Amino acid sequence: MLENVIFLVFGMISLALILNLWRLVRGPSLPDRILALDTMYINSIALIILYGLLMGTSLYFEAALLIAMLGFVSTVAVCKFLLRGDIIE
């Protein structure tokens, strides 16, 4: 029963990734594209965690944590670059 639910959630998150990719390509402005990219990495983290649940190993949880930290830092860096024109003052 749990495997069926995991496969259903895989499909839902994959659909969300496709819709985010559409927003990334067709976004009307640059902030929309940045938010779409931010949401894409969050959905990717969810897929990695679901795969870790399916396989029953904790290695994927550590990988998801690393991706979450790098994604947050990269989003902050891109937003700071858009606001100020440089990342390091």
N, C-alpha and C positions, 0 to 999 in steps of 0.2 A: 504494500500500500504506500509506504514512504517513497519507494522508488518511482512510483507513478506520479506522485506529487512533485518530486524533484524534476522529472522530465517535463511536466507541465510548466513548472517555474522556469526551466531552461528555455522553453519556447517563448514564454512571456518576456523574459529579459532579453532574449535575442531579438524579438520584435521591437522592444524599446531601443536596443542598439541600432537597429536599422532606421528607426524614426529619428534617432539622434544624428545618425550619419546624414540623413536627408536635411536636417536642420543645419548641420555643419556645412553642407555644400550650398544650400539655398538660403542661408540666413540673410536677413535683410541688412544686418549691421555686424560690425566686428564683435561687440559685446555678446550678441546672440550666438555667434560662432564659438566664442570662448566658453560660454555656459554650456553649449552643446558638447564641446570637448571635455569639459569638466564632468558632465553627466555621463559621458561615454566611459570615462575611466572608472567612475563609481559603479556603473553597470558591469564593467569587466571584472571588478573586484567581486561583485556578487556572483558572477559566473564561476570565478575561481573558487570561491567559498563553497558554492553548490557542488562543484566537482570534487572538492575535498570531502564534503559530506558523503557523496556517492562512493568514493574510493575508501573512505574510512581512515584517512591519514591526516596528520596535522601539518605536514610539510606545506601544503597549499595555503594554510592559514597564515603562515609566516610570510609567504610570497605575497599574499594579499595585503598584509600589513606594510610591507616594503613599498608596494605600488601605491598604497594610500598616502604614505608619507611623501613620496616623490611627486605624486599628483598634486597634493596640496601645495608644496613648495613651488612647483612649476606654475600653477594657477596664480599664486600670489606674485610670482616674478613677471608673468605676462601682464597682469593687471597693473602692476607698478610701472612697467615699461610703457603701457598705453597712457597712463596718467601723467608721467613725468618725462618720458622720452629716454630715460636711462634706468638701469637696475641698481647699480652701485653709485652712491653719491660721492 
